[in-house]
Amino acid sequence: MAQGREGMEMTFSYEVSKILEKLKENRAKHAADYEKAMEGYRTERRDALIDAANKFDKNKAKLLKAQADGKDYDLGTLMDDVEMHLDKPREYLEHYDDFIEQLSMTKDEDFELSRTMFKQLVQDDWEWSRNFKMSNSKYLG
């Protein structure tokens, strides 16, 4: 049923099976994108840890040399030059799973969706989509 007037959101009726099929397809793509981002994150995290360990060792060598030379050396400087700023990728699979479960259990053959719900469930454009893409893009190479 389509309805519309300024200020009112239109709704349309769709086959539940088609919504469910598209939602499962979107979920699979989201899960694959997340896993790929996690692979990139793990690689960057490993590289950052190796870099941090190398810098620590270099600073430790400076500390031991300073001690051997009888000089003071601030232990706090052992971690100087060590920076790790990595954001772990995020996933939103529970959003898909909730709707998949609801639609799988409905007795209805048709389901009414507003434009907003259609964009989320069918076009995979959620309120968090931009954040997901931006936060994970650096790991997707």
C-alpha positions as CSV (number, residue, x, y, z in Angstrom):
1,M,0.0,0.0,0.0
2,A,1.6,3.2,-1.1
3,Q,0.6,6.3,0.7
4,G,2.1,9.7,0.5
5,R,1.8,13.4,1.4
6,E,4.4,15.8,2.4
7,G,5.8,14.8,5.8
8,M,4.5,11.2,5.5
9,E,6.7,8.3,4.6
10,M,5.4,6.1,1.9
11,T,5.3,2.3,2.4
12,F,5.1,-0.5,-0.2
13,S,4.3,-4.1,0.1
14,Y,7.1,-6.6,-0.8
15,E,7.3,-10.4,-0.8
16,V,9.0,-11.6,2.4
17,S,11.0,-14.3,0.5
18,K,12.6,-11.6,-1.8
19,I,13.4,-9.3,1.2
20,L,14.9,-12.3,3.1
21,E,16.9,-13.4,0.1
22,K,18.4,-9.9,-0.4
23,L,19.0,-9.5,3.3
24,K,20.9,-12.7,3.5
25,E,23.0,-11.7,0.4
26,N,23.8,-8.3,2.1
27,R,24.7,-10.1,5.3
28,A,27.1,-12.4,3.5
29,K,28.8,-9.4,1.8
30,H,29.0,-7.5,5.1
31,A,30.6,-10.6,6.8
32,A,33.1,-11.0,4.0
33,D,34.1,-7.3,4.1
34,Y,34.5,-7.5,7.9
35,E,36.7,-10.6,7.6
36,K,38.9,-8.9,5.0
37,A,39.2,-5.8,7.2
38,M,40.2,-8.0,10.1
39,E,42.9,-9.7,8.1
40,G,44.3,-6.2,7.2
41,Y,44.0,-5.1,10.9
42,R,45.8,-8.2,12.1
43,T,48.7,-7.6,9.6
44,E,49.0,-3.9,10.6
45,R,48.8,-4.8,14.3
46,R,51.5,-7.4,13.9
47,D,53.7,-4.9,12.0
48,A,53.1,-2.3,14.7
49,L,54.0,-4.7,17.5
50,I,57.2,-5.7,15.7
51,D,58.1,-2.0,15.1
52,A,57.4,-1.3,18.8
53,A,59.6,-4.2,19.9
54,N,62.4,-3.0,17.7
55,K,62.2,0.6,19.1
56,F,62.1,-0.8,22.6
57,D,65.2,-2.9,22.0
58,K,67.0,0.2,20.5
59,N,66.1,2.3,23.5
60,K,67.0,-0.6,25.8
61,A,70.5,-0.7,24.2
62,K,70.8,3.1,24.8
63,L,69.9,2.5,28.5
64,L,72.5,-0.2,28.9
65,K,75.2,1.9,27.3
66,A,74.3,4.9,29.5
67,Q,74.4,2.7,32.6
68,A,77.8,1.2,31.5
69,D,79.1,4.7,31.0
70,G,77.9,5.7,34.5
71,K,75.3,8.1,33.1
72,D,71.7,8.5,34.3
73,Y,69.0,7.3,31.9
74,D,65.3,7.8,32.4
75,L,63.6,4.4,32.3
76,G,60.5,6.1,31.1
77,T,62.2,6.7,27.8
78,L,62.2,3.0,27.0
79,M,58.9,3.4,25.3
80,D,59.6,6.7,23.6
81,D,58.9,6.6,19.8
82,V,56.5,3.7,20.3
83,E,53.1,4.5,19.0
84,M,50.2,2.3,18.1
85,H,47.0,3.9,16.9
86,L,44.9,1.1,15.4
87,D,41.1,1.0,15.4
88,K,39.7,-2.5,15.4
89,P,37.2,-3.1,12.6
90,R,33.6,-3.2,13.5
91,E,30.9,-5.4,12.3
92,Y,27.1,-5.2,12.5
93,L,26.0,-8.7,11.8
94,E,23.5,-8.7,14.6
95,H,21.4,-6.1,12.7
96,Y,21.1,-8.5,9.8
97,D,20.5,-11.5,12.1
98,D,17.7,-9.8,13.9
99,F,15.8,-9.0,10.7
100,I,16.5,-12.4,9.2
101,E,15.1,-14.1,12.3
102,Q,12.0,-11.9,12.3
103,L,11.3,-12.4,8.6
104,S,11.9,-16.1,8.8
105,M,9.3,-16.5,11.5
106,T,6.5,-14.3,10.1
107,K,3.3,-16.0,8.8
108,D,2.9,-13.2,6.3
109,E,3.8,-13.6,2.7
110,D,4.1,-9.9,2.1
111,F,5.7,-7.3,4.3
112,E,5.3,-3.5,4.2
113,L,8.5,-1.5,4.2
114,S,9.0,2.2,4.5
115,R,11.6,3.9,2.3
116,T,14.0,3.9,5.2
117,M,13.5,0.2,5.9
118,F,13.8,-0.6,2.2
119,K,17.2,1.3,2.1
120,Q,18.4,-0.7,5.0
121,L,17.1,-4.2,4.3
122,V,17.3,-4.3,0.5
123,Q,19.8,-1.6,-0.5
124,D,22.1,-2.3,2.5
125,D,22.2,1.4,3.4
126,W,22.0,1.5,7.2
127,E,22.6,4.4,9.6
128,W,26.0,2.9,10.4
129,S,27.0,2.1,6.8
130,R,29.3,5.1,6.3
131,N,31.0,4.6,9.6
132,F,31.6,0.9,8.8
133,K,33.1,1.8,5.4
134,M,35.3,4.6,6.7
135,S,36.6,2.7,9.8
136,N,37.3,-0.5,7.9
137,S,38.5,1.0,4.6
138,K,42.1,1.5,5.8
139,Y,42.4,-2.3,6.2
140,L,40.7,-3.3,3.0
141,G,43.7,-2.1,0.9
